[in-house]
Amino acid sequence: MSDGINRFLGDSPLRVLVKLVVVSILVGFVMTIFDWYPVDIYYGIRSFLLDVWHKGFAALGRVGDYLLIGAAVVIPAFLILRILSYRR
């Protein structure tokens, strides 16, 4: 059982706990220096994903506009060319 836990954690549980405490203190210190909080990271990721979501659909809307504007010229031109080539 102990061997399985050591294999899962990568080291003995006590050493892993000490490493996690030290890294947590260092990360907390750096985040405090930059005045960052975990909730700020969450809101930053959330706003980034929402911006990508909204701008992605705006881009699709622009593609649809391009399609309709181009089709207003291409389809009548195609039909006229087909009618003119049908006579030959």
N, CA and C atoms as a LAMMPS dump frame, in Angstrom:
ITEM: TIMESTEP
0
ITEM: NUMBER OF ATOMS
264
ITEM: BOX BOUNDS ff ff ff
-5.0000000000000000e+02 5.0000000000000000e+02
-5.0000000000000000e+02 5.0000000000000000e+02
-5.0000000000000000e+02 5.0000000000000000e+02
ITEM: ATOMS id mol type element x y z
1 1 1 N 0.834 -1.194 0
2 1 2 C 0 0 0
3 1 3 C 0.874 1.251 0
4 2 1 N 1.887 1.285 0.86
5 2 2 C 2.778 2.437 0.963
6 2 3 C 3.542 2.65 -0.337
7 3 1 N 3.94 1.561 -0.99
8 3 2 C 4.662 1.665 -2.255
9 3 3 C 3.777 2.297 -3.328
10 4 1 N 2.493 1.955 -3.347
11 4 2 C 1.562 2.54 -4.313
12 4 3 C 1.386 4.036 -4.099
13 5 1 N 1.307 4.457 -2.846
14 5 2 C 1.162 5.886 -2.536
15 5 3 C 2.43 6.636 -2.927
16 6 1 N 3.576 6.056 -2.599
17 6 2 C 4.845 6.687 -2.976
18 6 3 C 4.968 6.812 -4.484
19 7 1 N 4.557 5.796 -5.193
20 7 2 C 4.621 5.833 -6.651
21 7 3 C 3.673 6.896 -7.197
22 8 1 N 2.485 7.005 -6.615
23 8 2 C 1.501 7.997 -7.061
24 8 3 C 2.004 9.42 -6.798
25 9 1 N 2.546 9.667 -5.597
26 9 2 C 2.999 11.003 -5.23
27 9 3 C 4.361 11.35 -5.806
28 10 1 N 5.16 10.355 -6.124
29 10 2 C 6.484 10.591 -6.641
30 10 3 C 7.556 10.629 -5.578
31 11 1 N 7.171 10.568 -4.321
32 11 2 C 8.099 10.582 -3.189
33 11 3 C 7.298 10.185 -1.959
34 12 1 N 7.936 10.212 -0.802
35 12 2 C 7.202 9.878 0.422
36 12 3 C 6.203 11.002 0.723
37 13 1 N 5.079 10.675 1.363
38 13 2 C 4.064 11.703 1.629
39 13 3 C 4.586 12.893 2.427
40 14 1 N 5.466 12.664 3.397
41 14 2 C 5.992 13.768 4.194
42 14 3 C 6.852 14.705 3.354
43 15 1 N 7.708 14.148 2.502
44 15 2 C 8.552 14.981 1.637
45 15 3 C 7.701 15.752 0.636
46 16 1 N 6.676 15.125 0.101
47 16 2 C 5.782 15.821 -0.829
48 16 3 C 5.065 16.953 -0.109
49 17 1 N 4.626 16.733 1.122
50 17 2 C 3.95 17.772 1.899
51 17 3 C 4.878 18.96 2.147
52 18 1 N 6.127 18.688 2.501
53 18 2 C 7.1 19.76 2.741
54 18 3 C 7.336 20.55 1.453
55 19 1 N 7.509 19.857 0.336
56 19 2 C 7.709 20.532 -0.947
57 19 3 C 6.517 21.409 -1.302
58 20 1 N 5.308 20.89 -1.093
59 20 2 C 4.106 21.668 -1.411
60 20 3 C 3.987 22.899 -0.531
61 21 1 N 4.339 22.776 0.738
62 21 2 C 4.287 23.928 1.646
63 21 3 C 5.284 24.996 1.206
64 22 1 N 6.515 24.596 0.88
65 22 2 C 7.535 25.555 0.455
66 22 3 C 7.13 26.257 -0.838
67 23 1 N 6.663 25.497 -1.817
68 23 2 C 6.243 26.095 -3.089
69 23 3 C 5.026 26.995 -2.88
70 24 1 N 4.106 26.62 -2.021
71 24 2 C 2.935 27.45 -1.739
72 24 3 C 3.333 28.776 -1.109
73 25 1 N 4.296 28.746 -0.207
74 25 2 C 4.769 29.992 0.411
75 25 3 C 5.423 30.891 -0.635
76 26 1 N 6.26 30.324 -1.496
77 26 2 C 6.923 31.119 -2.529
78 26 3 C 5.919 31.719 -3.512
79 27 1 N 4.972 30.915 -3.968
80 27 2 C 3.959 31.414 -4.909
81 27 3 C 3.09 32.471 -4.239
82 28 1 N 2.715 32.262 -2.996
83 28 2 C 1.928 33.257 -2.27
84 28 3 C 2.677 34.563 -2.104
85 29 1 N 3.988 34.482 -1.84
86 29 2 C 4.809 35.677 -1.701
87 29 3 C 4.865 36.459 -3.014
88 30 1 N 5.119 35.757 -4.113
89 30 2 C 5.19 36.411 -5.426
90 30 3 C 3.836 37.018 -5.796
91 31 1 N 2.753 36.287 -5.547
92 31 2 C 1.423 36.814 -5.873
93 31 3 C 1.102 38.044 -5.035
94 32 1 N 1.551 38.073 -3.783
95 32 2 C 1.318 39.237 -2.929
96 32 3 C 2.117 40.434 -3.426
97 33 1 N 3.341 40.206 -3.888
98 33 2 C 4.156 41.303 -4.42
99 33 3 C 3.466 41.952 -5.619
100 34 1 N 2.913 41.137 -6.509
101 34 2 C 2.25 41.664 -7.7
102 34 3 C 0.782 42.008 -7.461
103 35 1 N 0.315 41.861 -6.23
104 35 2 C -1.074 42.159 -5.859
105 35 3 C -2.059 41.325 -6.69
106 36 1 N -1.731 40.057 -6.861
107 36 2 C -2.598 39.117 -7.556
108 36 3 C -3.307 38.253 -6.534
109 37 1 N -4.53 37.893 -6.851
110 37 2 C -5.298 36.994 -5.993
111 37 3 C -5.873 35.879 -6.86
112 38 1 N -6.103 34.708 -6.297
113 38 2 C -6.624 33.599 -7.098
114 38 3 C -7.921 33.95 -7.821
115 39 1 N -8.776 34.744 -7.199
116 39 2 C -10.033 35.106 -7.854
117 39 3 C -9.768 35.989 -9.078
118 40 1 N -8.68 36.794 -9.051
119 40 2 C -8.32 37.601 -10.215
120 40 3 C -7.916 36.716 -11.384
121 41 1 N -7.197 35.651 -11.085
122 41 2 C -6.816 34.707 -12.14
123 41 3 C -8.053 34.06 -12.736
124 42 1 N -8.992 33.673 -11.875
125 42 2 C -10.24 33.07 -12.345
126 42 3 C -10.996 34.036 -13.247
127 43 1 N -11.156 35.293 -12.791
128 43 2 C -11.902 36.268 -13.593
129 43 3 C -11.161 36.619 -14.882
130 44 1 N -9.827 36.614 -14.857
131 44 2 C -9.059 36.86 -16.072
132 44 3 C -9.28 35.774 -17.112
133 45 1 N -9.243 34.53 -16.674
134 45 2 C -9.486 33.408 -17.59
135 45 3 C -10.914 33.45 -18.1
136 46 1 N -11.858 33.743 -17.207
137 46 2 C -13.275 33.807 -17.585
138 46 3 C -13.509 34.904 -18.622
139 47 1 N -12.956 36.1 -18.398
140 47 2 C -13.178 37.189 -19.344
141 47 3 C -12.485 36.896 -20.674
142 48 1 N -11.317 36.241 -20.638
143 48 2 C -10.64 35.86 -21.877
144 48 3 C -11.5 34.902 -22.695
145 49 1 N -12.056 33.889 -22.038
146 49 2 C -12.892 32.918 -22.758
147 49 3 C -14.168 33.563 -23.291
148 50 1 N -14.754 34.47 -22.514
149 50 2 C -15.953 35.165 -22.997
150 50 3 C -15.637 36.059 -24.186
151 51 1 N -14.494 36.75 -24.16
152 51 2 C -14.098 37.581 -25.299
153 51 3 C -13.886 36.739 -26.547
154 52 1 N -13.215 35.6 -26.38
155 52 2 C -13.004 34.708 -27.525
156 52 3 C -14.345 34.213 -28.05
157 53 1 N -15.258 33.879 -27.148
158 53 2 C -16.586 33.386 -27.536
159 53 3 C -17.343 34.443 -28.337
160 54 1 N -17.396 35.661 -27.804
161 54 2 C -18.173 36.713 -28.464
162 54 3 C -17.519 37.169 -29.764
163 55 1 N -16.221 37.321 -29.77
164 55 2 C -15.548 37.756 -30.99
165 55 3 C -15.557 36.662 -32.045
166 56 1 N -15.572 35.417 -31.612
167 56 2 C -15.662 34.314 -32.57
168 56 3 C -16.978 34.34 -33.316
169 57 1 N -18.073 34.581 -32.601
170 57 2 C -19.362 34.657 -33.268
171 57 3 C -19.481 35.921 -34.094
172 58 1 N -18.84 36.998 -33.68
173 58 2 C -18.837 38.215 -34.491
174 58 3 C -18.098 37.961 -35.802
175 59 1 N -17.003 37.199 -35.74
176 59 2 C -16.263 36.866 -36.958
177 59 3 C -17.12 36.005 -37.88
178 60 1 N -17.861 35.068 -37.301
179 60 2 C -18.755 34.254 -38.131
180 60 3 C -19.837 35.11 -38.763
181 61 1 N -20.315 36.112 -38.037
182 61 2 C -21.308 37.028 -38.594
183 61 3 C -20.738 37.809 -39.758
184 62 1 N -19.492 38.237 -39.65
185 62 2 C -18.846 38.955 -40.754
186 62 3 C -18.664 38.037 -41.958
187 63 1 N -18.322 36.781 -41.726
188 63 2 C -18.179 35.831 -42.837
189 63 3 C -19.525 35.663 -43.541
190 64 1 N -20.588 35.596 -42.76
191 64 2 C -21.919 35.511 -43.361
192 64 3 C -22.243 36.738 -44.185
193 65 1 N -21.862 37.92 -43.695
194 65 2 C -22.072 39.148 -44.464
195 65 3 C -21.288 39.108 -45.768
196 66 1 N -20.025 38.663 -45.708
197 66 2 C -19.211 38.561 -46.916
198 66 3 C -19.83 37.588 -47.907
199 67 1 N -20.361 36.497 -47.382
200 67 2 C -20.987 35.499 -48.245
201 67 3 C -22.191 36.082 -48.97
202 68 1 N -23.046 36.787 -48.258
203 68 2 C -24.239 37.359 -48.885
204 68 3 C -23.893 38.455 -49.885
205 69 1 N -22.954 39.317 -49.547
206 69 2 C -22.56 40.382 -50.47
207 69 3 C -21.931 39.792 -51.722
208 70 1 N -21.061 38.812 -51.552
209 70 2 C -20.433 38.175 -52.71
210 70 3 C -21.44 37.401 -53.544
211 71 1 N -22.382 36.727 -52.892
212 71 2 C -23.391 35.96 -53.616
213 71 3 C -24.306 36.874 -54.415
214 72 1 N -24.521 38.098 -53.95
215 72 2 C -25.367 39.045 -54.686
216 72 3 C -24.751 39.393 -56.031
217 73 1 N -23.454 39.249 -56.184
218 73 2 C -22.791 39.533 -57.453
219 73 3 C -22.51 38.241 -58.22
220 74 1 N -22.041 37.222 -57.542
221 74 2 C -21.577 36.007 -58.202
222 74 3 C -22.72 35.197 -58.8
223 75 1 N -23.807 35.035 -58.075
224 75 2 C -24.899 34.182 -58.566
225 75 3 C -25.564 34.772 -59.809
226 76 1 N -25.911 36.067 -59.826
227 76 2 C -26.456 36.598 -61.088
228 76 3 C -25.462 36.521 -62.244
229 77 1 N -24.175 36.774 -61.981
230 77 2 C -23.169 36.67 -63.042
231 77 3 C -23.078 35.233 -63.541
232 78 1 N -23.114 34.266 -62.63
233 78 2 C -23.087 32.851 -63.013
234 78 3 C -24.299 32.499 -63.878
235 79 1 N -25.475 32.953 -63.467
236 79 2 C -26.686 32.659 -64.236
237 79 3 C -26.644 33.292 -65.622
238 80 1 N -26.172 34.523 -65.7
239 80 2 C -26.073 35.195 -67.004
240 80 3 C -25.086 34.464 -67.899
241 81 1 N -23.935 34.07 -67.369
242 81 2 C -22.951 33.332 -68.165
243 81 3 C -23.483 31.973 -68.603
244 82 1 N -24.238 31.291 -67.758
245 82 2 C -24.818 29.997 -68.135
246 82 3 C -25.874 30.157 -69.232
247 83 1 N -26.677 31.208 -69.121
248 83 2 C -27.707 31.458 -70.144
249 83 3 C -27.046 31.801 -71.474
250 84 1 N -26.009 32.639 -71.43
251 84 2 C -25.317 33.006 -72.687
252 84 3 C -24.59 31.808 -73.293
253 85 1 N -24.027 30.918 -72.505
254 85 2 C -23.322 29.763 -73.052
255 85 3 C -24.305 28.658 -73.456
256 86 1 N -25.535 28.705 -73.008
257 86 2 C -26.537 27.701 -73.369
258 86 3 C -26.958 27.856 -74.824
259 87 1 N -26.928 29.067 -75.327
260 87 2 C -27.339 29.319 -76.709
261 87 3 C -26.365 28.701 -77.709
262 88 1 N -25.128 28.525 -77.349
263 88 2 C -24.134 28.012 -78.294
264 88 3 C -24.277 26.578 -78.499
